[in-house]
């Protein structure tokens, strides 16, 4: 890159990071370490996988509400399905 292009890229990068409050140097360090850990896999795909498997915002329900949901769901299952879900055998 020529000097002017470097400056423009730097200014854009700093501006994109501004809302997060992360300094450019920290962002680059995290990027480099994450790329090593992911062995070339997409960081965006890794983040999406993490969010799917470790949701941040779970619905808040009481034990009573969870129990009613479980009973309602169990009542709607056919007996073989219920056995499969609970790990019980019919025999």
Buried (B, 14 or more C-beta within 10 A) or exposed (E): EEEEEEEEEEEEEEEEBEEEEEEEEEBEEEEEEEEEEEEEEEEEEEEEEEEEEEEEEEEEEEEEEEEEEEEEEEEEEEEEEBBEEEEEEEE
